[in-house]
Amino acid sequence: MQIENKKIALITGASRGLGAAVSEALAENSYHVIAIARTSGALEDLDDRIQSKGGSATLVPLDITDEEAVKRMCISIHERWGGLDLWVHCAIHASPLSPVSHISEKDWEKTIAINITATGRLITNLESLLLKNSGTAIHIDDKVSGHKFFGNYGSSKAAQRALFESWASETVKTGPNILMFSPNPMPTACRARFFPGEDRSTLFHPSEEAARLIKQL
């Protein structure tokens, strides 16, 4: 696997949807992709697509709520590559829509663990790796807070945004560079859970949005 002269990009939530599309697009644009997701099979499919186009990837089946596993991964990245040029945070838990007064304890706890707590820990563990390479971190935004039935998911996305916005304010002079990206509606599994009867033909393909994201770089 040839990765000399390639930049190193870490994609959390890389197995499907926008995360997979971004991984493929970056692999075609001189990045070696470190692809993280919980599903090994989907990661292997992603790797097949990347390799078929001459790209390279390292697959990391990992639960981002496992703090010790995240720390071990970061140590491995440091030892193998020294740092990161890019982190795109696509990992998300899409809890079922419900009135705020009917959010289940199980869904609430899982949403907080994945969308908020794990995001904060990733920032803590990845900052030094990004600083090594004057890197960039990208938050995938979704401004649905305040919409009907989006209390659980929407509040967690607002919290994610607050973390990245504060991080951006704190690192203006020191780096890393922090960007926000708001994708157009895409026919992803996440969106299908929210809008099951939607006409998906009117939505934007994840590859289109991945290309738009890369232009931001």
TIMAR-738493 format. One record per residue: residue number from 1; residue in three letters; x, y, z of N, C-alpha, C, CB in turn. Coordinates in nm, 2 decimals. Glycine has a CB too. Layout:
N
<NUM ALA <X Y Z> <X Y Z> <X Y Z> <X Y Z>>,
...
END
This chain:
217
<1 MET <0.09 -0.12 0.00> <0.00 0.00 0.00> <0.09 0.12 0.00> <-0.10 0.00 0.12>>,
<2 GLN <0.08 0.20 -0.11> <0.17 0.32 -0.12> <0.09 0.44 -0.06> <0.20 0.34 -0.27>>,
<3 ILE <0.15 0.50 0.04> <0.09 0.62 0.10> <0.19 0.74 0.11> <0.03 0.59 0.24>>,
<4 GLU <0.31 0.72 0.05> <0.41 0.83 0.05> <0.35 0.95 -0.02> <0.54 0.78 -0.01>>,
<5 ASN <0.38 1.06 0.04> <0.34 1.19 -0.02> <0.19 1.22 -0.01> <0.39 1.20 -0.16>>,
<6 LYS <0.12 1.13 0.05> <-0.03 1.15 0.07> <-0.06 1.22 0.20> <-0.10 1.02 0.06>>,
<7 LYS <-0.16 1.30 0.20> <-0.21 1.36 0.33> <-0.29 1.25 0.40> <-0.29 1.48 0.30>>,
<8 ILE <-0.30 1.26 0.53> <-0.38 1.16 0.61> <-0.51 1.22 0.66> <-0.29 1.12 0.73>>,
<9 ALA <-0.62 1.16 0.63> <-0.75 1.20 0.66> <-0.82 1.10 0.75> <-0.84 1.24 0.54>>,
<10 LEU <-0.88 1.14 0.86> <-0.96 1.05 0.95> <-1.10 1.09 0.93> <-0.91 1.07 1.10>>,
<11 ILE <-1.18 0.98 0.90> <-1.33 1.00 0.88> <-1.40 0.92 0.98> <-1.37 0.96 0.73>>,
<12 THR <-1.47 0.98 1.07> <-1.55 0.91 1.17> <-1.69 0.90 1.11> <-1.55 0.99 1.31>>,
<13 GLY <-1.74 0.78 1.12> <-1.87 0.75 1.05> <-1.85 0.73 0.91> <-1.97 0.86 1.08>>,
<14 ALA <-1.75 0.65 0.87> <-1.71 0.64 0.73> <-1.78 0.53 0.65> <-1.57 0.62 0.72>>,
<15 SER <-1.86 0.45 0.71> <-1.91 0.33 0.64> <-2.02 0.35 0.54> <-1.95 0.23 0.74>>,
<16 ARG <-2.10 0.46 0.57> <-2.22 0.48 0.48> <-2.24 0.63 0.46> <-2.35 0.42 0.55>>,
<17 GLY <-2.34 0.66 0.37> <-2.38 0.80 0.35> <-2.27 0.89 0.32> <-2.45 0.84 0.48>>,
<18 LEU <-2.28 1.01 0.38> <-2.18 1.12 0.35> <-2.04 1.07 0.39> <-2.22 1.25 0.42>>,
<19 GLY <-2.03 1.01 0.50> <-1.89 0.96 0.55> <-1.82 0.87 0.45> <-1.90 0.89 0.68>>,
<20 ALA <-1.90 0.78 0.39> <-1.84 0.69 0.28> <-1.81 0.77 0.16> <-1.94 0.58 0.25>>,
<21 ALA <-1.90 0.86 0.12> <-1.87 0.95 0.00> <-1.75 1.04 0.02> <-2.00 1.03 -0.03>>,
<22 VAL <-1.74 1.10 0.13> <-1.62 1.18 0.16> <-1.49 1.10 0.16> <-1.64 1.25 0.30>>,
<23 SER <-1.50 0.98 0.22> <-1.38 0.89 0.22> <-1.34 0.86 0.08> <-1.41 0.76 0.30>>,
<24 GLU <-1.43 0.82 -0.01> <-1.40 0.79 -0.15> <-1.34 0.91 -0.22> <-1.52 0.74 -0.22>>,
<25 ALA <-1.40 1.02 -0.20> <-1.36 1.15 -0.27> <-1.22 1.19 -0.23> <-1.46 1.26 -0.25>>,
<26 LEU <-1.19 1.18 -0.10> <-1.06 1.22 -0.05> <-0.95 1.12 -0.10> <-1.06 1.22 0.11>>,
<27 ALA <-0.99 0.99 -0.10> <-0.89 0.89 -0.15> <-0.86 0.92 -0.30> <-0.95 0.75 -0.14>>,
<28 GLU <-0.95 0.98 -0.37> <-0.92 1.01 -0.51> <-0.84 1.14 -0.52> <-1.05 1.02 -0.59>>,
<29 ASN <-0.83 1.21 -0.41> <-0.76 1.34 -0.41> <-0.64 1.34 -0.33> <-0.86 1.45 -0.37>>,
<30 SER <-0.56 1.23 -0.34> <-0.43 1.23 -0.28> <-0.43 1.22 -0.12> <-0.34 1.34 -0.32>>,
<31 TYR <-0.53 1.17 -0.07> <-0.54 1.14 0.08> <-0.53 0.99 0.10> <-0.66 1.21 0.14>>,
<32 HIS <-0.46 0.95 0.21> <-0.48 0.82 0.26> <-0.59 0.83 0.37> <-0.34 0.76 0.32>>,
<33 VAL <-0.69 0.75 0.36> <-0.81 0.76 0.45> <-0.80 0.66 0.56> <-0.94 0.74 0.37>>,
<34 ILE <-0.82 0.71 0.68> <-0.84 0.63 0.80> <-0.99 0.63 0.82> <-0.76 0.68 0.93>>,
<35 ALA <-1.05 0.51 0.79> <-1.20 0.51 0.79> <-1.25 0.44 0.92> <-1.25 0.43 0.67>>,
<36 ILE <-1.33 0.51 1.00> <-1.38 0.46 1.13> <-1.53 0.44 1.12> <-1.34 0.55 1.24>>,
<37 ALA <-1.57 0.32 1.17> <-1.71 0.29 1.18> <-1.73 0.16 1.26> <-1.79 0.27 1.04>>,
<38 ARG <-1.85 0.14 1.31> <-1.87 0.02 1.39> <-1.89 -0.11 1.30> <-1.99 0.03 1.48>>,
<39 THR <-1.92 -0.09 1.18> <-1.96 -0.21 1.09> <-1.85 -0.25 1.00> <-2.08 -0.17 1.01>>,
<40 SER <-1.79 -0.36 1.03> <-1.67 -0.41 0.96> <-1.71 -0.43 0.81> <-1.61 -0.53 1.02>>,
<41 GLY <-1.82 -0.50 0.79> <-1.86 -0.53 0.65> <-1.87 -0.41 0.56> <-1.99 -0.61 0.65>>,
<42 ALA <-1.93 -0.31 0.61> <-1.95 -0.18 0.53> <-1.82 -0.12 0.51> <-2.05 -0.09 0.60>>,
<43 LEU <-1.73 -0.12 0.61> <-1.59 -0.07 0.59> <-1.52 -0.14 0.48> <-1.51 -0.07 0.72>>,
<44 GLU <-1.53 -0.27 0.48> <-1.46 -0.36 0.37> <-1.51 -0.32 0.23> <-1.48 -0.50 0.40>>,
<45 ASP <-1.65 -0.30 0.22> <-1.70 -0.26 0.10> <-1.65 -0.12 0.05> <-1.86 -0.25 0.10>>,
<46 LEU <-1.63 -0.03 0.15> <-1.57 0.10 0.12> <-1.43 0.08 0.07> <-1.58 0.19 0.24>>,
<47 ASP <-1.35 0.00 0.14> <-1.22 -0.02 0.10> <-1.21 -0.08 -0.04> <-1.15 -0.12 0.20>>,
<48 ASP <-1.30 -0.17 -0.08> <-1.30 -0.23 -0.22> <-1.32 -0.11 -0.32> <-1.41 -0.33 -0.23>>,
<49 ARG <-1.41 -0.02 -0.29> <-1.44 0.09 -0.38> <-1.32 0.18 -0.39> <-1.56 0.16 -0.34>>,
<50 ILE <-1.26 0.21 -0.28> <-1.14 0.30 -0.28> <-1.02 0.24 -0.36> <-1.10 0.33 -0.14>>,
<51 GLN <-1.00 0.11 -0.33> <-0.89 0.04 -0.40> <-0.91 0.03 -0.55> <-0.86 -0.10 -0.34>>,
<52 SER <-1.04 0.01 -0.59> <-1.07 0.00 -0.73> <-1.04 0.12 -0.81> <-1.22 -0.04 -0.75>>,
<53 LYS <-1.03 0.24 -0.74> <-1.00 0.36 -0.80> <-0.85 0.41 -0.77> <-1.09 0.47 -0.75>>,
<54 GLY <-0.77 0.31 -0.72> <-0.63 0.34 -0.70> <-0.60 0.41 -0.57> <-0.58 0.42 -0.81>>,
<55 GLY <-0.70 0.42 -0.48> <-0.68 0.49 -0.35> <-0.63 0.39 -0.25> <-0.80 0.56 -0.31>>,
<56 SER <-0.61 0.45 -0.13> <-0.57 0.36 -0.01> <-0.64 0.40 0.11> <-0.41 0.37 0.01>>,
<57 ALA <-0.66 0.31 0.20> <-0.74 0.33 0.32> <-0.69 0.24 0.43> <-0.89 0.31 0.30>>,
<58 THR <-0.70 0.28 0.55> <-0.68 0.20 0.67> <-0.82 0.19 0.74> <-0.57 0.25 0.77>>,
<59 LEU <-0.87 0.06 0.76> <-1.00 0.04 0.82> <-0.99 0.03 0.97> <-1.07 -0.08 0.76>>,
<60 VAL <-1.07 0.10 1.04> <-1.07 0.09 1.19> <-1.21 0.06 1.24> <-1.01 0.22 1.25>>,
<61 PRO <-1.25 -0.06 1.26> <-1.38 -0.09 1.32> <-1.37 -0.05 1.47> <-1.42 -0.24 1.31>>,
<62 LEU <-1.45 0.05 1.51> <-1.43 0.11 1.64> <-1.56 0.18 1.68> <-1.32 0.21 1.64>>,
<63 ASP <-1.60 0.16 1.81> <-1.71 0.23 1.87> <-1.65 0.36 1.93> <-1.78 0.15 1.97>>,
<64 ILE <-1.69 0.48 1.88> <-1.63 0.60 1.92> <-1.67 0.63 2.07> <-1.67 0.72 1.84>>,
<65 THR <-1.76 0.56 2.13> <-1.80 0.58 2.27> <-1.70 0.51 2.36> <-1.94 0.54 2.30>>,
<66 ASP <-1.61 0.42 2.30> <-1.51 0.35 2.38> <-1.39 0.44 2.39> <-1.48 0.21 2.31>>,
<67 GLU <-1.38 0.51 2.50> <-1.27 0.61 2.52> <-1.13 0.55 2.51> <-1.29 0.68 2.65>>,
<68 GLU <-1.11 0.43 2.57> <-0.98 0.37 2.57> <-0.94 0.32 2.42> <-0.98 0.25 2.66>>,
<69 ALA <-1.04 0.28 2.35> <-1.01 0.24 2.21> <-0.98 0.36 2.12> <-1.14 0.17 2.15>>,
<70 VAL <-1.04 0.47 2.15> <-1.01 0.60 2.08> <-0.87 0.64 2.11> <-1.11 0.71 2.11>>,
<71 LYS <-0.83 0.63 2.24> <-0.69 0.67 2.28> <-0.59 0.58 2.21> <-0.68 0.66 2.43>>,
<72 ARG <-0.62 0.45 2.21> <-0.52 0.36 2.14> <-0.51 0.39 1.99> <-0.57 0.21 2.16>>,
<73 MET <-0.62 0.42 1.93> <-0.62 0.46 1.79> <-0.53 0.58 1.77> <-0.76 0.48 1.74>>,
<74 CYS <-0.55 0.68 1.85> <-0.47 0.80 1.83> <-0.32 0.78 1.85> <-0.52 0.91 1.93>>,
<75 ILE <-0.29 0.69 1.95> <-0.15 0.66 1.97> <-0.09 0.59 1.84> <-0.13 0.56 2.09>>,
<76 SER <-0.17 0.50 1.79> <-0.13 0.43 1.66> <-0.11 0.52 1.55> <-0.24 0.32 1.63>>,
<77 ILE <-0.20 0.62 1.54> <-0.19 0.72 1.43> <-0.06 0.80 1.45> <-0.31 0.82 1.43>>,
<78 HIS <-0.03 0.84 1.57> <0.09 0.91 1.60> <0.22 0.83 1.57> <0.10 0.96 1.75>>,
<79 GLU <0.22 0.70 1.60> <0.33 0.62 1.58> <0.35 0.59 1.43> <0.32 0.49 1.66>>,
<80 ARG <0.24 0.58 1.36> <0.25 0.53 1.22> <0.27 0.65 1.12> <0.13 0.46 1.18>>,
<81 TRP <0.20 0.76 1.15> <0.20 0.87 1.05> <0.24 1.01 1.11> <0.06 0.89 1.00>>,
<82 GLY <0.25 1.01 1.24> <0.30 1.14 1.31> <0.19 1.24 1.34> <0.40 1.20 1.23>>,
<83 GLY <0.09 1.25 1.25> <-0.02 1.34 1.27> <-0.13 1.33 1.17> <0.04 1.49 1.27>>,
<84 LEU <-0.22 1.42 1.17> <-0.34 1.42 1.08> <-0.34 1.55 1.00> <-0.47 1.39 1.16>>,
<85 ASP <-0.38 1.54 0.88> <-0.41 1.66 0.80> <-0.55 1.70 0.80> <-0.36 1.64 0.65>>,
<86 LEU <-0.64 1.60 0.83> <-0.78 1.63 0.82> <-0.86 1.53 0.90> <-0.83 1.62 0.67>>,
<87 TRP <-0.96 1.59 0.97> <-1.06 1.50 1.04> <-1.20 1.55 1.00> <-1.05 1.51 1.20>>,
<88 VAL <-1.28 1.46 0.94> <-1.42 1.49 0.91> <-1.51 1.41 1.00> <-1.45 1.46 0.75>>,
<89 HIS <-1.59 1.47 1.08> <-1.67 1.40 1.18> <-1.82 1.38 1.13> <-1.68 1.48 1.31>>,
<90 CYS <-1.84 1.26 1.07> <-1.97 1.23 1.02> <-2.05 1.13 1.11> <-1.95 1.16 0.88>>,
<91 ALA <-1.99 1.08 1.21> <-2.05 0.98 1.30> <-2.17 1.05 1.37> <-1.96 0.92 1.40>>,
<92 ILE <-2.28 0.98 1.37> <-2.40 1.03 1.43> <-2.50 0.92 1.47> <-2.47 1.14 1.34>>,
<93 HIS <-2.57 0.94 1.58> <-2.68 0.86 1.62> <-2.81 0.93 1.59> <-2.67 0.81 1.77>>,
<94 ALA <-2.89 0.87 1.50> <-3.02 0.93 1.46> <-3.13 0.87 1.54> <-3.05 0.92 1.31>>,
<95 SER <-3.17 0.93 1.65> <-3.27 0.87 1.74> <-3.41 0.89 1.67> <-3.27 0.93 1.88>>,
<96 PRO <-3.50 0.80 1.71> <-3.64 0.82 1.65> <-3.70 0.95 1.69> <-3.73 0.70 1.70>>,
<97 LEU <-3.77 1.01 1.60> <-3.84 1.14 1.63> <-3.95 1.11 1.73> <-3.90 1.20 1.50>>,
<98 SER <-3.97 1.21 1.82> <-4.08 1.20 1.91> <-4.10 1.33 1.98> <-4.05 1.09 2.02>>,
<99 PRO <-4.21 1.36 2.04> <-4.23 1.48 2.12> <-4.13 1.48 2.24> <-4.37 1.49 2.18>>,
<100 VAL <-4.09 1.59 2.27> <-3.99 1.60 2.38> <-4.03 1.53 2.51> <-3.96 1.75 2.41>>,
<101 SER <-4.16 1.54 2.54> <-4.21 1.47 2.66> <-4.21 1.32 2.65> <-4.35 1.53 2.69>>,
<102 HIS <-4.19 1.27 2.53> <-4.19 1.12 2.51> <-4.06 1.06 2.48> <-4.29 1.09 2.41>>,
<103 ILE <-3.95 1.14 2.49> <-3.82 1.08 2.46> <-3.78 0.97 2.56> <-3.71 1.20 2.46>>,
<104 SER <-3.75 0.86 2.51> <-3.72 0.75 2.60> <-3.58 0.77 2.66> <-3.72 0.61 2.53>>,
<105 GLU <-3.56 0.71 2.78> <-3.44 0.73 2.85> <-3.32 0.66 2.77> <-3.45 0.66 3.00>>,
<106 LYS <-3.35 0.55 2.71> <-3.25 0.47 2.64> <-3.20 0.55 2.52> <-3.31 0.34 2.59>>,
<107 ASP <-3.30 0.61 2.44> <-3.26 0.70 2.33> <-3.18 0.82 2.37> <-3.38 0.74 2.25>>,
<108 TRP <-3.23 0.88 2.48> <-3.16 1.00 2.53> <-3.02 0.97 2.57> <-3.24 1.06 2.65>>,
<109 GLU <-3.00 0.86 2.64> <-2.86 0.83 2.69> <-2.77 0.79 2.57> <-2.87 0.71 2.78>>,
<110 LYS <-2.82 0.72 2.47> <-2.74 0.68 2.35> <-2.71 0.81 2.27> <-2.82 0.58 2.27>>,
<111 THR <-2.80 0.90 2.26> <-2.78 1.02 2.18> <-2.67 1.10 2.24> <-2.90 1.10 2.17>>,
<112 ILE <-2.68 1.12 2.38> <-2.57 1.20 2.45> <-2.44 1.13 2.44> <-2.61 1.21 2.60>>,
<113 ALA <-2.43 1.00 2.45> <-2.31 0.92 2.45> <-2.24 0.94 2.32> <-2.33 0.78 2.48>>,
<114 ILE <-2.31 0.92 2.21> <-2.25 0.92 2.07> <-2.23 1.06 2.02> <-2.33 0.84 1.98>>,
<115 ASN <-2.34 1.14 2.03> <-2.33 1.27 1.96> <-2.26 1.38 2.03> <-2.47 1.31 1.93>>,
<116 ILE <-2.27 1.37 2.17> <-2.21 1.48 2.25> <-2.08 1.43 2.32> <-2.31 1.53 2.35>>,
<117 THR <-2.09 1.34 2.41> <-1.97 1.29 2.49> <-1.86 1.25 2.40> <-2.01 1.19 2.58>>,
<118 ALA <-1.89 1.16 2.30> <-1.79 1.10 2.22> <-1.72 1.21 2.13> <-1.84 0.99 2.13>>,
<119 THR <-1.81 1.31 2.08> <-1.75 1.42 2.00> <-1.65 1.50 2.08> <-1.87 1.51 1.95>>,
<120 GLY <-1.69 1.53 2.21> <-1.59 1.61 2.29> <-1.47 1.53 2.32> <-1.66 1.64 2.42>>,
<121 ARG <-1.47 1.40 2.34> <-1.35 1.32 2.36> <-1.27 1.31 2.24> <-1.39 1.18 2.41>>,
<122 LEU <-1.33 1.30 2.12> <-1.26 1.30 2.00> <-1.18 1.43 1.98> <-1.35 1.27 1.88>>,
<123 ILE <-1.24 1.54 2.01> <-1.17 1.67 2.00> <-1.05 1.67 2.09> <-1.27 1.78 2.03>>,
<124 THR <-1.07 1.62 2.21> <-0.96 1.62 2.31> <-0.84 1.53 2.26> <-1.00 1.56 2.44>>,
<125 ASN <-0.87 1.42 2.20> <-0.77 1.32 2.16> <-0.71 1.35 2.02> <-0.83 1.18 2.16>>,
<126 LEU <-0.78 1.42 1.93> <-0.73 1.44 1.80> <-0.66 1.58 1.78> <-0.85 1.43 1.70>>,
<127 GLU <-0.69 1.67 1.87> <-0.63 1.80 1.85> <-0.48 1.80 1.83> <-0.66 1.89 1.97>>,
<128 SER <-0.41 1.73 1.92> <-0.26 1.73 1.91> <-0.21 1.67 1.77> <-0.20 1.65 2.02>>,
<129 LEU <-0.29 1.57 1.72> <-0.25 1.51 1.60> <-0.27 1.61 1.48> <-0.33 1.38 1.57>>,
<130 LEU <-0.38 1.68 1.49> <-0.41 1.78 1.39> <-0.31 1.90 1.39> <-0.55 1.84 1.40>>,
<131 LEU <-0.27 1.93 1.51> <-0.17 2.04 1.53> <-0.03 2.00 1.46> <-0.15 2.08 1.67>>,
<132 LYS <0.00 1.87 1.47> <0.13 1.83 1.41> <0.14 1.86 1.27> <0.15 1.68 1.43>>,
<133 ASN <0.03 1.86 1.19> <0.03 1.88 1.05> <-0.04 2.01 1.01> <-0.03 1.76 0.98>>,
<134 SER <-0.07 2.10 1.10> <-0.14 2.22 1.07> <-0.28 2.18 1.00> <-0.06 2.32 0.98>>,
<135 GLY <-0.34 2.08 1.07> <-0.46 2.02 1.00> <-0.59 2.09 1.02> <-0.48 1.89 1.06>>,
<136 THR <-0.69 2.03 0.97> <-0.83 2.09 0.96> <-0.93 1.99 1.02> <-0.87 2.13 0.82>>,
<137 ALA <-1.02 2.03 1.10> <-1.13 1.95 1.14> <-1.26 2.01 1.09> <-1.14 1.94 1.30>>,
<138 ILE <-1.35 1.92 1.04> <-1.48 1.96 0.98> <-1.60 1.90 1.06> <-1.48 1.92 0.83>>,
<139 HIS <-1.68 1.99 1.10> <-1.81 1.94 1.17> <-1.92 1.94 1.06> <-1.85 2.04 1.29>>,
<140 ILE <-1.99 1.83 1.06> <-2.11 1.82 0.97> <-2.23 1.87 1.04> <-2.13 1.67 0.92>>,
<141 ASP <-2.28 1.98 1.00> <-2.39 2.05 1.07> <-2.52 2.00 1.02> <-2.37 2.20 1.06>>,
<142 ASP <-2.62 2.02 1.11> <-2.76 1.99 1.07> <-2.85 2.07 1.16> <-2.79 1.83 1.09>>,
<143 LYS <-2.89 2.18 1.11> <-2.96 2.28 1.20> <-3.11 2.25 1.21> <-2.94 2.42 1.14>>,
<144 VAL <-3.14 2.15 1.29> <-3.29 2.11 1.31> <-3.33 2.14 1.45> <-3.30 1.97 1.27>>,
<145 SER <-3.25 2.20 1.53> <-3.29 2.23 1.67> <-3.41 2.32 1.67> <-3.18 2.28 1.75>>,
<146 GLY <-3.51 2.29 1.75> <-3.63 2.37 1.75> <-3.74 2.32 1.66> <-3.60 2.51 1.72>>,
<147 HIS <-3.71 2.23 1.57> <-3.81 2.17 1.48> <-3.90 2.07 1.56> <-3.75 2.10 1.36>>,
<148 LYS <-4.02 2.06 1.52> <-4.11 1.96 1.59> <-4.05 1.82 1.58> <-4.25 1.97 1.53>>,
<149 PHE <-4.06 1.76 1.70> <-4.02 1.62 1.72> <-3.87 1.59 1.70> <-4.09 1.53 1.61>>,
<150 PHE <-3.79 1.70 1.69> <-3.64 1.68 1.67> <-3.57 1.72 1.80> <-3.59 1.77 1.56>>,
<151 GLY <-3.64 1.72 1.92> <-3.58 1.76 2.04> <-3.46 1.68 2.08> <-3.68 1.75 2.15>>,
<152 ASN <-3.46 1.55 2.06> <-3.35 1.47 2.10> <-3.23 1.48 2.01> <-3.39 1.32 2.11>>,
<153 TYR <-3.25 1.45 1.88> <-3.15 1.46 1.78> <-3.10 1.61 1.76> <-3.19 1.41 1.64>>,
<154 GLY <-3.20 1.70 1.75> <-3.17 1.84 1.73> <-3.09 1.90 1.84> <-3.29 1.92 1.71>>,
<155 SER <-3.12 1.87 1.96> <-3.04 1.93 2.08> <-2.90 1.88 2.08> <-3.11 1.90 2.21>>,
<156 SER <-2.88 1.75 2.03> <-2.74 1.69 2.03> <-2.66 1.76 1.92> <-2.75 1.54 2.02>>,
<157 LYS <-2.72 1.78 1.81> <-2.65 1.85 1.70> <-2.62 1.99 1.73> <-2.74 1.85 1.57>>,
<158 ALA <-2.71 2.06 1.81> <-2.68 2.19 1.85> <-2.56 2.19 1.95> <-2.80 2.26 1.92>>,
<159 ALA <-2.55 2.09 2.03> <-2.44 2.08 2.13> <-2.31 2.05 2.05> <-2.47 1.96 2.23>>,
<160 GLN <-2.32 1.97 1.95> <-2.20 1.94 1.87> <-2.15 2.07 1.81> <-2.23 1.84 1.76>>,
<161 ARG <-2.24 2.15 1.75> <-2.21 2.28 1.69> <-2.14 2.37 1.79> <-2.33 2.34 1.63>>,
<162 ALA <-2.19 2.37 1.91> <-2.14 2.46 2.02> <-2.00 2.42 2.05> <-2.23 2.45 2.14>>,
<163 LEU <-1.97 2.29 2.06> <-1.83 2.24 2.08> <-1.74 2.28 1.98> <-1.83 2.08 2.10>>,
<164 PHE <-1.78 2.27 1.85> <-1.69 2.30 1.74> <-1.67 2.45 1.73> <-1.74 2.25 1.61>>,
<165 GLU <-1.78 2.53 1.75> <-1.77 2.67 1.75> <-1.68 2.73 1.86> <-1.91 2.74 1.76>>,
<166 SER <-1.69 2.67 1.98> <-1.60 2.72 2.08> <-1.45 2.68 2.05> <-1.64 2.66 2.22>>,
<167 TRP <-1.44 2.56 2.00> <-1.30 2.51 1.96> <-1.24 2.60 1.86> <-1.31 2.36 1.91>>,
<168 ALA <-1.32 2.64 1.76> <-1.28 2.73 1.65> <-1.23 2.86 1.71> <-1.39 2.75 1.55>>,
<169 SER <-1.31 2.92 1.81> <-1.28 3.05 1.87> <-1.15 3.04 1.95> <-1.39 3.09 1.96>>,
<170 GLU <-1.13 2.92 2.01> <-1.01 2.91 2.10> <-0.88 2.88 2.02> <-1.03 2.79 2.19>>,
<171 THR <-0.89 2.84 1.89> <-0.77 2.80 1.82> <-0.75 2.89 1.69> <-0.79 2.65 1.77>>,
<172 VAL <-0.81 3.00 1.69> <-0.79 3.09 1.57> <-0.64 3.12 1.55> <-0.86 3.23 1.60>>,
<173 LYS <-0.56 3.14 1.65> <-0.42 3.18 1.64> <-0.33 3.06 1.64> <-0.38 3.28 1.75>>,
<174 THR <-0.38 2.95 1.70> <-0.29 2.84 1.72> <-0.31 2.72 1.63> <-0.30 2.79 1.86>>,
<175 GLY <-0.44 2.71 1.57> <-0.48 2.60 1.50> <-0.52 2.49 1.59> <-0.36 2.55 1.41>>,
<176 PRO <-0.58 2.38 1.54> <-0.61 2.35 1.40> <-0.72 2.44 1.35> <-0.65 2.20 1.39>>,
<177 ASN <-0.73 2.43 1.21> <-0.84 2.50 1.14> <-0.97 2.43 1.16> <-0.80 2.52 0.99>>,
<178 ILE <-1.08 2.50 1.20> <-1.21 2.43 1.23> <-1.31 2.49 1.13> <-1.26 2.46 1.37>>,
<179 LEU <-1.37 2.40 1.05> <-1.47 2.44 0.95> <-1.61 2.37 0.99> <-1.43 2.40 0.81>>,
<180 MET <-1.71 2.44 0.94> <-1.85 2.38 0.95> <-1.90 2.35 0.81> <-1.95 2.48 1.03>>,
<181 PHE <-1.97 2.24 0.79> <-2.02 2.21 0.66> <-2.17 2.16 0.68> <-1.94 2.10 0.59>>,
<182 SER <-2.26 2.23 0.61> <-2.40 2.20 0.61> <-2.44 2.13 0.48> <-2.49 2.32 0.64>>,
<183 PRO <-2.45 2.00 0.48> <-2.49 1.93 0.35> <-2.63 1.96 0.31> <-2.46 1.78 0.36>>,
<184 ASN <-2.66 1.96 0.18> <-2.80 1.96 0.14> <-2.86 1.82 0.17> <-2.80 1.98 -0.02>>,
<185 PRO <-3.00 1.82 0.17> <-3.06 1.69 0.20> <-3.02 1.58 0.11> <-3.22 1.71 0.20>>,
<186 MET <-2.98 1.46 0.17> <-2.93 1.35 0.10> <-3.02 1.22 0.13> <-2.78 1.32 0.13>>,
<187 PRO <-3.02 1.13 0.04> <-3.10 1.01 0.06> <-3.03 0.90 0.15> <-3.14 0.94 -0.07>>,
<188 THR <-2.99 0.94 0.27> <-2.92 0.86 0.36> <-3.01 0.78 0.45> <-2.82 0.94 0.44>>,
<189 ALA <-2.95 0.67 0.51> <-3.03 0.59 0.61> <-3.08 0.68 0.72> <-2.95 0.47 0.66>>,
<190 CYS <-3.00 0.77 0.76> <-3.03 0.87 0.87> <-3.16 0.95 0.84> <-2.92 0.96 0.91>>,
<191 ARG <-3.16 1.01 0.72> <-3.27 1.09 0.68> <-3.40 1.00 0.66> <-3.24 1.16 0.55>>,
<192 ALA <-3.38 0.88 0.61> <-3.49 0.79 0.58> <-3.56 0.76 0.71> <-3.44 0.66 0.52>>,
<193 ARG <-3.49 0.76 0.82> <-3.56 0.73 0.95> <-3.65 0.85 0.99> <-3.45 0.71 1.06>>,
<194 PHE <-3.61 0.97 0.95> <-3.68 1.09 0.99> <-3.80 1.11 0.89> <-3.59 1.21 0.99>>,
<195 PHE <-3.78 1.08 0.76> <-3.88 1.11 0.66> <-3.90 0.99 0.57> <-3.83 1.23 0.57>>,
<196 PRO <-3.96 0.89 0.62> <-3.97 0.76 0.55> <-4.05 0.77 0.42> <-4.04 0.66 0.64>>,
<197 GLY <-4.15 0.86 0.41> <-4.23 0.87 0.29> <-4.18 0.97 0.19> <-4.37 0.90 0.32>>,
<198 GLU <-4.06 1.02 0.21> <-4.01 1.13 0.12> <-3.97 1.08 -0.02> <-3.89 1.19 0.19>>,
<199 ASP <-3.99 1.17 -0.12> <-3.95 1.14 -0.25> <-3.80 1.16 -0.26> <-4.02 1.23 -0.36>>,
<200 ARG <-3.72 1.05 -0.26> <-3.58 1.05 -0.25> <-3.51 1.10 -0.38> <-3.52 0.92 -0.21>>,
<201 SER <-3.59 1.10 -0.49> <-3.53 1.14 -0.62> <-3.50 1.29 -0.62> <-3.63 1.11 -0.73>>,
<202 THR <-3.56 1.37 -0.53> <-3.54 1.51 -0.52> <-3.42 1.55 -0.44> <-3.66 1.58 -0.47>>,
<203 LEU <-3.35 1.45 -0.38> <-3.24 1.48 -0.28> <-3.11 1.48 -0.35> <-3.24 1.38 -0.17>>,
<204 PHE <-3.01 1.53 -0.29> <-2.87 1.54 -0.34> <-2.80 1.41 -0.31> <-2.80 1.66 -0.29>>,
<205 HIS <-2.72 1.36 -0.41> <-2.64 1.24 -0.38> <-2.53 1.27 -0.29> <-2.59 1.18 -0.52>>,
<206 PRO <-2.49 1.18 -0.20> <-2.38 1.21 -0.11> <-2.25 1.24 -0.18> <-2.36 1.09 -0.02>>,
<207 SER <-2.23 1.19 -0.30> <-2.10 1.22 -0.37> <-2.10 1.36 -0.42> <-2.09 1.13 -0.49>>,
<208 GLU <-2.22 1.42 -0.45> <-2.22 1.56 -0.48> <-2.18 1.65 -0.36> <-2.36 1.60 -0.53>>,
<209 GLU <-2.24 1.61 -0.24> <-2.20 1.69 -0.12> <-2.06 1.67 -0.08> <-2.30 1.65 -0.01>>,
<210 ALA <-2.01 1.55 -0.10> <-1.87 1.53 -0.07> <-1.78 1.61 -0.16> <-1.83 1.38 -0.09>>,
<211 ALA <-1.81 1.63 -0.28> <-1.73 1.71 -0.37> <-1.74 1.86 -0.33> <-1.78 1.70 -0.52>>,
<212 ARG <-1.86 1.90 -0.28> <-1.87 2.04 -0.24> <-1.79 2.06 -0.11> <-2.02 2.07 -0.21>>,
<213 LEU <-1.79 1.96 -0.02> <-1.71 1.97 0.10> <-1.56 1.98 0.07> <-1.74 1.85 0.19>>,
<214 ILE <-1.51 1.90 -0.02> <-1.37 1.91 -0.06> <-1.33 2.04 -0.11> <-1.34 1.80 -0.15>>,
<215 LYS <-1.42 2.11 -0.18> <-1.40 2.24 -0.24> <-1.37 2.34 -0.13> <-1.51 2.29 -0.32>>,
<216 GLN <-1.43 2.32 -0.01> <-1.41 2.40 0.11> <-1.26 2.40 0.16> <-1.50 2.37 0.22>>,
<217 LEU <-1.20 2.29 0.13> <-1.06 2.27 0.17> <-0.96 2.35 0.09> <-1.02 2.12 0.17>>,
END
